[in-house]
Amino acid sequence: MNPEDMIGHLLNLLDADEQQHIQHCLEHDARAKSLCQKLACRLAVLSVDRVEVTPPQTLAIRTCQRLRIVIESHRSDA
């Protein structure tokens, strides 16, 4: 098990089978568990000042409109 897998596990980025595999390894390997705990502490520091930001409801629409304008502009330049 590598540190990338442990980070994925800690951030819940792995699929269910991978999560289960990592959990099994952590339950049976004290060294891996220790490393995972150290990684968890390091990751916790990153989330201390983390603020959830909710994007504006119209962001996707405005982005698509802006892309349309840029694409049309490039077509007319060609």
N, C-alpha and C positions, 0 to 999 in steps of 0.2 A: 504494500500500500504506500502510495507516495503522498507528499504534502498537498499536492494539487487536489487529490481525491478528498483529503481531509477538509480542505477549505471548502470544496464543493459541498461536502456533507454539512459543515457548520453553517453554510449559507443557504442550505436547502435547495441546491441547484442540480442535484443528481436525480435520476429517475428512481422509482421505488426499489428496483432490484439492486442498483448501486448503493442506495442508502442502506438497505438491509445488509449488503455485503460489508460495508464499512462498519456498521453497528456491530455485526458479528465479530469482525476483526478487533474492534475496540474492547469488546467484552472478553476476548481471549488473549490479548496481547498487551501486557502492562506497559511496555515501552511505547507502543503505538498510542495507547490511551494517554500517556504522559505528554507525548508530542502533540496530540490533538488538543489537550488542555492548554498547553502553551500557545498554540495557534489561536485558540478561542480567546485567550487573554489579549493577544496582539490585535485580533480583529475587533474586540470590544472597544479598544482605544479609538478605532476609526469611527465608531458609531456614537461616541459621546456627544458630539455636537451636530449629529445628523438631524435634519429637519425634513419631514415629509412635505413635499411640495405637490399641490394639486394643480395640474395644468388647466388653463382656461378651457371652458367647454367648447369654444369655437376654434381651438388651436388647429385641429386637423383640417377643418374647412378652410381656414385662412392659409394654411401651409399649401394645400392643394391649389387654391386660387393663385397664390404667389408662384408656384411652380408652373401653372398654366401660362401666366404672364411671361415668365422668363423663357419658357419653351417657345411660345409664339414670337417673342422678340428675336430669338436666335433663328427661327425659321424665316422671318422677314429679312434678316441680315444676310442670309445665304443666297 
